[in-house]
Amino acid sequence: MAGNPYAKYANNKILTASPEELTLMLYEGAIKFCNLAKIDMEKGEYGDAIHHVQRARNIIVELQSTLDFKYPVAKDFDIIYTYVFQLMVKCNTKRDMEALDEVLVQLRELRDMWKQMMKQAKQPK
């Protein structure tokens, strides 16, 4: 990483991000890995697809593990994350492209909702 300016920039971006920005980055990462898995599945490269879905699953596990259940909305996120995780398992075990498409729909909705919440939080009250 010492010689790669992009890697330094990416690392600094993560280290200086707020918790809200980190969550957004996690959503973006999960979407990226699912998109890569979709490309892999279309090419018939199921080993690579499984790897990319697993990376996205790891992100969902991380998001789910950081939920703070003192807030009622955490239960709703927990249900969604569990559903997305189960779809990812189905995608990997059955090579199910429809399940992967549904994962992408759910992740994009979560990301867009999160962006909207971040935007609203920045607005003066």
C-alpha positions as CSV (number, residue, x, y, z in Angstrom):
1,M,0.0,0.0,0.0
2,A,2.9,2.4,0.6
3,G,3.5,3.0,-3.1
4,N,-0.1,3.0,-4.2
5,P,-1.7,6.5,-4.0
6,Y,-5.2,5.1,-4.6
7,A,-4.8,2.7,-1.7
8,K,-3.6,5.5,0.6
9,Y,-6.6,7.6,-0.5
10,A,-9.1,4.8,0.1
11,N,-7.5,4.0,3.5
12,N,-7.7,7.7,4.6
13,K,-11.3,7.9,3.4
14,I,-12.2,5.0,5.6
15,L,-10.2,6.2,8.6
16,T,-11.8,9.7,8.5
17,A,-15.4,8.7,7.7
18,S,-18.2,9.2,10.1
19,P,-20.1,6.1,11.3
20,E,-22.9,7.1,8.9
21,E,-20.5,7.3,6.0
22,L,-19.0,3.9,6.9
23,T,-22.4,2.4,6.8
24,L,-23.0,3.9,3.4
25,M,-19.7,2.5,2.3
26,L,-20.7,-1.0,3.5
27,Y,-23.9,-0.8,1.5
28,E,-21.9,0.3,-1.6
29,G,-19.5,-2.6,-1.0
30,A,-22.2,-5.2,-0.7
31,I,-23.8,-3.9,-3.9
32,K,-20.5,-4.0,-5.7
33,F,-19.8,-7.6,-4.7
34,C,-23.3,-8.7,-5.7
35,N,-22.9,-7.0,-9.1
36,L,-19.6,-8.8,-9.6
37,A,-21.3,-12.1,-8.6
38,K,-24.0,-11.5,-11.1
39,I,-21.5,-11.0,-13.9
40,D,-19.7,-14.2,-12.7
41,M,-22.9,-16.2,-12.8
42,E,-23.8,-14.9,-16.3
43,K,-20.4,-16.2,-17.4
44,G,-20.8,-19.5,-15.6
45,E,-18.0,-18.7,-13.2
46,Y,-19.8,-20.0,-10.1
47,G,-16.7,-20.3,-8.0
48,D,-16.0,-16.6,-8.4
49,A,-19.7,-15.8,-7.9
50,I,-19.8,-17.7,-4.6
51,H,-16.7,-15.8,-3.5
52,H,-18.3,-12.4,-4.3
53,V,-21.6,-13.3,-2.6
54,Q,-19.6,-14.5,0.4
55,R,-17.9,-11.1,0.6
56,A,-21.3,-9.4,0.5
57,R,-22.7,-11.8,3.1
58,N,-19.8,-10.8,5.4
59,I,-20.8,-7.2,5.0
60,I,-24.4,-8.0,6.0
61,V,-23.2,-9.9,9.0
62,E,-21.1,-6.8,10.0
63,L,-24.1,-4.5,9.6
64,Q,-26.3,-6.9,11.5
65,S,-23.8,-7.3,14.3
66,T,-23.6,-3.5,14.9
67,L,-27.4,-3.0,15.4
68,D,-28.3,-1.2,18.6
69,F,-31.5,-2.7,19.8
70,K,-32.2,0.1,22.2
71,Y,-33.7,1.7,19.1
72,P,-36.9,0.1,17.8
73,V,-35.9,0.5,14.2
74,A,-33.0,-1.9,14.8
75,K,-35.5,-4.8,14.8
76,D,-36.7,-3.8,11.4
77,F,-33.1,-3.7,10.0
78,D,-32.4,-7.1,11.7
79,I,-35.4,-8.6,9.8
80,I,-34.3,-7.2,6.5
81,Y,-30.6,-8.2,7.0
82,T,-31.7,-11.8,7.9
83,Y,-33.9,-11.9,4.8
84,V,-31.0,-10.6,2.6
85,F,-28.6,-13.1,4.1
86,Q,-31.0,-16.0,3.5
87,L,-31.4,-14.9,-0.2
88,M,-27.6,-14.9,-0.5
89,V,-27.4,-18.4,0.9
90,K,-30.0,-19.5,-1.7
91,C,-28.1,-17.7,-4.4
92,N,-24.9,-19.6,-3.5
93,T,-26.4,-23.0,-2.9
94,K,-28.8,-23.1,-5.8
95,R,-27.0,-20.7,-8.3
96,D,-30.2,-18.7,-8.1
97,M,-29.9,-15.5,-10.2
98,E,-33.4,-14.4,-9.1
99,A,-32.4,-14.5,-5.5
100,L,-29.3,-12.4,-6.4
101,D,-31.5,-9.9,-8.2
102,E,-33.7,-9.6,-5.1
103,V,-30.6,-9.1,-3.0
104,L,-29.6,-6.2,-5.2
105,V,-33.1,-4.7,-5.0
106,Q,-33.0,-4.9,-1.2
107,L,-29.5,-3.5,-0.9
108,R,-30.2,-0.6,-3.2
109,E,-33.3,0.3,-1.3
110,L,-31.4,0.2,2.0
111,R,-28.6,2.3,0.5
112,D,-31.0,4.8,-0.9
113,M,-32.9,5.0,2.3
114,W,-29.7,5.5,4.3
115,K,-28.6,8.3,1.9
116,Q,-31.9,10.0,2.5
117,M,-31.6,9.6,6.3
118,M,-28.1,11.1,6.1
119,K,-29.4,14.0,4.0
120,Q,-32.2,14.7,6.4
121,A,-29.9,14.6,9.4
122,K,-27.8,17.3,7.9
123,Q,-30.7,19.7,7.4
124,P,-31.3,22.3,10.0
125,K,-34.2,21.6,12.3
